[in-house]
């Protein structure tokens, strides 16, 4: 199989479009307003990202520490075996989540800034 000049141009155009889409997505995402903690699908806690806090969420022997600091949310400690939730790191943008499957715990960011009108059509 021979690589033609048109193939290279096509690949470069596709890479350029993908990069532009990625940059656009980064530019338009909203910072969230609060972290919502769910356990087994039920809301347990709602913490504003504007106030630093540290909460330990426990059920039986399951334990997760949720920390709000500098407008970000993270799980800093957990007694689950894999600690994926701890390794996820900090989240701050609306729609981001931290999940601890063994403990059925989800921390998600909600309530981003209100969208302003970009344009009006007639």
C-alpha positions as a Markdown table, in Angstrom:
| # | Residue | x | y | z |
|---|---|---|---|---|
| 1 | Unk | 0.0 | 0.0 | 0.0 |
| 2 | Unk | 1.4 | 3.3 | -1.1 |
| 3 | Unk | 0.9 | 6.5 | 0.9 |
| 4 | Unk | -0.1 | 9.4 | -1.3 |
| 5 | Unk | 0.3 | 13.1 | -0.7 |
| 6 | Unk | -3.5 | 13.4 | -0.5 |
| 7 | Unk | -3.6 | 10.8 | 2.4 |
| 8 | Unk | -1.1 | 12.9 | 4.4 |
| 9 | Unk | -3.1 | 16.1 | 3.8 |
| 10 | Unk | -6.3 | 14.3 | 4.9 |
| 11 | Unk | -4.7 | 13.1 | 8.1 |
| 12 | Unk | -3.3 | 16.6 | 8.8 |
| 13 | Unk | -6.7 | 18.2 | 8.2 |
| 14 | Unk | -8.4 | 15.7 | 10.6 |
| 15 | Unk | -5.8 | 16.3 | 13.3 |
| 16 | Unk | -6.3 | 20.1 | 12.9 |
| 17 | Unk | -10.1 | 19.8 | 13.2 |
| 18 | Unk | -9.7 | 17.5 | 16.3 |
| 19 | Unk | -7.3 | 20.0 | 17.9 |
| 20 | Unk | -9.6 | 22.9 | 17.2 |
| 21 | Unk | -12.6 | 21.0 | 18.7 |
| 22 | Unk | -10.6 | 20.2 | 21.8 |
| 23 | Unk | -9.5 | 23.8 | 22.3 |
| 24 | Unk | -13.1 | 24.9 | 21.8 |
| 25 | Unk | -14.4 | 22.5 | 24.4 |
| 26 | Unk | -11.8 | 23.7 | 26.9 |
| 27 | Unk | -12.7 | 27.3 | 26.3 |
| 28 | Unk | -16.4 | 26.9 | 26.8 |
| 29 | Unk | -16.6 | 24.7 | 29.9 |
| 30 | Unk | -18.1 | 26.2 | 33.1 |
| 31 | Unk | -16.7 | 26.2 | 36.5 |
| 32 | Unk | -19.2 | 24.5 | 38.8 |
| 33 | Unk | -20.9 | 26.0 | 41.9 |
| 34 | Unk | -21.1 | 23.0 | 44.2 |
| 35 | Unk | -20.0 | 19.5 | 44.7 |
| 36 | Unk | -22.8 | 16.9 | 45.2 |
| 37 | Unk | -22.0 | 13.7 | 47.0 |
| 38 | Unk | -24.2 | 10.7 | 46.1 |
| 39 | Unk | -24.1 | 7.3 | 47.8 |
| 40 | Unk | -25.9 | 4.5 | 46.1 |
| 41 | Unk | -27.7 | 7.1 | 43.9 |
| 42 | Unk | -29.0 | 9.1 | 46.9 |
| 43 | Unk | -27.8 | 12.6 | 47.6 |
| 44 | Unk | -25.9 | 12.6 | 50.9 |
| 45 | Unk | -24.2 | 16.0 | 50.9 |
| 46 | Unk | -24.0 | 19.3 | 48.9 |
| 47 | Unk | -21.0 | 21.5 | 49.4 |
| 48 | Unk | -20.4 | 24.9 | 47.8 |
| 49 | Unk | -17.0 | 25.2 | 46.0 |
| 50 | Unk | -16.7 | 28.7 | 47.2 |
| 51 | Unk | -16.1 | 27.6 | 50.8 |
| 52 | Unk | -13.2 | 25.3 | 51.9 |
| 53 | Unk | -14.5 | 22.2 | 53.8 |
| 54 | Unk | -13.6 | 18.6 | 54.7 |
| 55 | Unk | -16.2 | 15.9 | 55.2 |
| 56 | Unk | -15.8 | 12.3 | 56.0 |
| 57 | Unk | -18.5 | 10.2 | 54.4 |
| 58 | Unk | -19.0 | 6.8 | 56.2 |
| 59 | Unk | -21.4 | 3.9 | 55.9 |
| 60 | Unk | -20.5 | 0.8 | 57.9 |
| 61 | Unk | -16.8 | 0.3 | 57.5 |
| 62 | Unk | -16.7 | 2.3 | 54.2 |
| 63 | Unk | -15.0 | 5.7 | 54.5 |
| 64 | Unk | -14.2 | 8.5 | 52.0 |
| 65 | Unk | -12.9 | 12.0 | 52.8 |
| 66 | Unk | -14.2 | 14.7 | 50.5 |
| 67 | Unk | -12.2 | 17.9 | 50.5 |
| 68 | Unk | -13.3 | 21.3 | 49.0 |
| 69 | Unk | -10.3 | 23.6 | 48.6 |
| 70 | Unk | -9.6 | 26.6 | 46.4 |
| 71 | Unk | -12.7 | 26.0 | 44.3 |
| 72 | Unk | -12.0 | 22.3 | 43.6 |
| 73 | Unk | -13.3 | 19.0 | 45.0 |
| 74 | Unk | -11.3 | 15.9 | 45.7 |
| 75 | Unk | -11.4 | 12.6 | 47.6 |
| 76 | Unk | -8.2 | 12.6 | 49.6 |
| 77 | Unk | -8.6 | 9.4 | 51.6 |
| 78 | Unk | -10.6 | 6.2 | 51.1 |
| 79 | Unk | -10.4 | 2.7 | 52.6 |
| 80 | Unk | -11.4 | 1.0 | 49.3 |
| 81 | Unk | -8.9 | -1.5 | 47.8 |
| 82 | Unk | -8.2 | 0.3 | 44.5 |
| 83 | Unk | -8.3 | 4.0 | 45.5 |
| 84 | Unk | -9.3 | 5.1 | 42.0 |
| 85 | Unk | -11.3 | 7.9 | 43.6 |
| 86 | Unk | -8.2 | 9.3 | 45.4 |
| 87 | Unk | -6.1 | 9.1 | 42.2 |
| 88 | Unk | -8.7 | 10.9 | 40.2 |
| 89 | Unk | -7.5 | 14.2 | 41.7 |
| 90 | Unk | -9.3 | 17.5 | 41.8 |
| 91 | Unk | -12.4 | 18.4 | 39.8 |
| 92 | Unk | -13.9 | 21.9 | 39.3 |
| 93 | Unk | -15.8 | 22.0 | 36.1 |
| 94 | Unk | -19.5 | 21.3 | 35.7 |
| 95 | Unk | -20.2 | 17.7 | 34.8 |
| 96 | Unk | -16.9 | 16.3 | 36.1 |
| 97 | Unk | -17.2 | 13.3 | 38.5 |
| 98 | Unk | -15.2 | 11.3 | 41.0 |
| 99 | Unk | -16.4 | 7.7 | 41.4 |
| 100 | Unk | -15.7 | 5.1 | 44.1 |
| 101 | Unk | -17.3 | 1.9 | 42.8 |
| 102 | Unk | -16.6 | -0.3 | 45.9 |
| 103 | Unk | -18.4 | 2.3 | 48.2 |
| 104 | Unk | -21.0 | 3.3 | 45.6 |
| 105 | Unk | -20.0 | 6.9 | 46.0 |
| 106 | Unk | -20.1 | 9.6 | 43.4 |
| 107 | Unk | -18.9 | 13.2 | 43.7 |
| 108 | Unk | -20.1 | 15.4 | 40.9 |
| 109 | Unk | -19.9 | 19.1 | 40.1 |
| 110 | Unk | -23.1 | 21.0 | 39.4 |
| 111 | Unk | -24.4 | 24.5 | 39.2 |
| 112 | Unk | -22.0 | 26.3 | 36.9 |
| 113 | Unk | -22.1 | 29.9 | 36.1 |
| 114 | Unk | -25.2 | 31.2 | 34.3 |
| 115 | Unk | -24.8 | 31.2 | 30.5 |
| 116 | Unk | -25.1 | 34.7 | 28.9 |
| 117 | Unk | -26.7 | 35.2 | 25.5 |
| 118 | Unk | -24.1 | 35.0 | 22.8 |
| 119 | Unk | -26.3 | 36.1 | 19.9 |
| 120 | Unk | -29.8 | 36.8 | 18.9 |
| 121 | Unk | -31.3 | 35.6 | 15.6 |
| 122 | Unk | -34.4 | 37.0 | 13.9 |
